[in-house]
Amino acid sequence: MKIKRFVAPNMKTAIAAVKKEIGEDAVILSNKSVPEGVELIAAVEFDEERFQAEVEKKSAIRNKSHSQSPVSSERKTKQSVASVETRSTNNDDRMSHAAKNHQASGYQAKVETLQDSSEAQNETMDAMRREMQALRRMMENELSGISWREMGHHRPESRELFRQLMSMGLSSAIAERLMKASASVGGFEQQWKKALYYLSAELSVTGDDLAERGGITAVVGPTGVGKTTSIAKLAARYCMKHGNRHVAMISTDNYRIGAREQLHTYGRILNVPVRTASNAEELMETLNAFIDKRFILIDTAGMSHQDEKLIQQLDLLEGAGRPITRYLALSATTDISALRRAVTTFAPIQPDACLVTKTDEAASLGAVLSVLIESQLPVAYYTDGQKVPEDMHVAYANPLVNLASDLAEETSEQLGDGFLAMALSEARSNVYL
C-alpha cells in the first residue's frame, strides 16, 4: 500500500492532486483543516505477494554481492552510487516538470509520500497495518456517533428503546433487531411493550415438568453453576408429588469429593438412594439396579471449555444403554462471552434443554436470554434461591422476560451515548443470528 499526504488550498484541488498522483483507485483515509487549507491522507492498494517476492529477490541479490571479491564489490558499489545519483537527477527533473504542470493547470497542492511500498520492510508493513486499523477504528467510531445522533433527531423513541433494551443486558444484535421490529408502533411505551412481546416470542421453553413424567435426566454444565443443588430440587419436586419410593440419584463426579458428599446428604434428607458410577459400565449397572425407579437423576462433573474429560463424560452418557434427557445448567450471573463458550463446549453432549440457575444473584438476565435465543436452546427450569424445592420453577417465556425487565429497572445504570453508539454499530456489522 502506498500512502501519501496532500496539502492544498481547498478540497477540490486536493482531490485533483490525489487523482493525478496515485490514480482513480485511491482511498481517502482522513481529511482535516490545516493552516494551508486542507490535508488529505490517501492510499492505493498494491500486490502484497508481489512486493514480498521483490523483497526476497533483492535480499538474495544483496547476499550474493556480499560473497563476491572486495574489488568487485567496490566496483559495483561505485556503479550503484552513480546509478542512484543519475536516478536522483532524473527524478528531480521529473518532479520539477510535474510541479510546472501543476502550476500550469492551477493545482497548488503539496504532495508528500508517507510510505513507499517498494522500499518498505516487513516491520514497516506491520506498522502500516496497525496505523490502518487505528484509522479504521477512528472512522467507525465517528460514523457510529453520527448514526446515533441522527437516530436521536429523527427517531428519539427508537433510540430510547434501544437504550432500555441494552440496560436489560441483551446482546446488541438482539436489542437492535427488537428495536427495528417495534419501531412502527406509537410512542416509547407502546414500542417497549411490543419489544418485550417479541422477546418472549423468540425465547423457547419446554413447558415440561419432569415431576409429572419422570424418566432419566442428567444435568451437565460448567463448574460452580449449581448442578448438584438443582438435581436435589428436581428430586424434591417429584417426591412432593409422588413420594420418594420411585426416586434415585447417581453421581458421576469422580473429581470433587465434596460434590458427591453433598448429593449423599440430599439423598439422606429426601430418603432416596444415591449411587456413584465412574464409567459407562458402572452407570449401566447402576441404572439396571434402579430399574424399578421412575425418576433417576444423574449429577455430572463440572468442566471448563478446556477440559479433556468432556469426551469421557459424553462417552459415559452414550454408553449407558438407556435414553437420557440432558439438561445444560447455566448460571445467570455469568457474562455473555462465557455463556456462549459454555454452550459451544457442551454442544457435543447435545443438551435437550437448559436449566438457568442463580437468577436471584444476577444483576440482569439479558445475557443468558440472548445466548439461549442465539443457540435456540429451550429453557426447562430456572432457580432463584437455595430453598429445596421451593426455589425452582418451570420456565415460561413471559415470566422470565418480565423478571429480566424488573431487574433492569432495579439495577439500571444510565448507559453512555458513546457506549450505545458503538453497540448499535456492532449490531449492524456483526450479527450473531
C-alpha positions, 0 to 999 in steps of 0.5 A: 500500500502506498500512502501519501499526504496532500496539502492544498488550498481547498478540497477540490484541488486536493482531490485533483492532486490525489487523482493525478498522483496515485490514480482513480483507485485511491482511498481517502483515509482522513481529511482535516483543516490545516493552516494551508487549507486542507490535508488529505491522507490517501492510499492505493492498494498494491500486490502484497505477494508481489512486493514480498517476492521483490523483497526476497529477490533483492535480499538474495541479490544483496547476499550474493554481492556480499560473497563476491571479491572486495574489488568487485564489490567496490566496483559495483558499489561505485556503479550503484552510487552513480546509478542512484545519483543519475536516478536522483537527477532524473527524478528531480527533473521529473518532479520539477516538470510535474510541479510546472504542470501543476502550476500550469493547470492551477493545482497548488497542492503539496504532495508528500509520500508517507510510505513507499511500498517498494522500499518498505520492510516487513516491520514497516508493513506491520506498522502500516497495518496497525496505523490502518486499523487505528484509522479504521477504528477512528472512522467507525467510531465517528460514523457510529456517533453520527448514526446515533445522533441522527437516530436521536433527531429523527427517531428519539423513541427508537433510540430510547428503546434501544437504550432500555433494551441494552440496560436489560443486558441483551446482546446488541444484535438482539436489542437492535433487531427488537428495536427495528421490529417495534419501531412502527408502533406509537410512542416509547411505551407502546414500542417497549411493550411490543419489544418485550412481546417479541422477546418472549416470542423468540425465547423457547421453553419446554413447558415440561415438568419432569415431576409429572413424567419422570424418566432419566435426566442428567444435568451437565454444565460448567463448574460452580453453576449449581448442578448438584443443588438443582438435581436435589430440587428436581428430586424434591419436586417429584417426591412432593408429588409422588413420594420418594419410593420411585426416586434415585440419584447417581453421581458421576463426579469422580473429581470433587469429593465434596460434590458427591458428599453433598448429593449423599446428604440430599439423598439422606434428607429426601430418603432416596438412594444415591449411587456413584458410577465412574464409567459407562459400565458402572452407570449401566449397572447402576441404572439396571439396579434402579430399574424399578425407579421412575425418576433417576437423576444423574449429577455430572462433573463440572468442566471448563471449555478446556477440559479433556474429560468432556469426551469421557463424560459424553462417552459415559452418557452414550454408553449407558444403554438407556435414553437420557434427557440432558439438561445444560445448567447455566448460571445467570450471573455469568457474562455473555462471552462465557455463556456462549463458550459454555454452550459451544463446549457442551454442544457435543453432549447435545443438551435437550434443554437448559436449566438457568440457575442463580437468577436471584444473584444476577444483576440482569438476565439479558445475557443468558436470554440472548445466548439461549435465543442465539443457540435456540436452546429451550429453557426447562427450569430456572432457580432463584434461591437455595430453598429445596424445592421451593426455589425452582420453577418451570420456565415460561417465556413471559415470566422470565422476560418480565423478571429480566425487565424488573431487574433492569429497572432495579439495577439500571445504570444510565448507559453512555451515548458513546457506549450505545453508539458503538453497540448499535454499530456492532449490531449492524456489522456483526450479527450473531443470528 
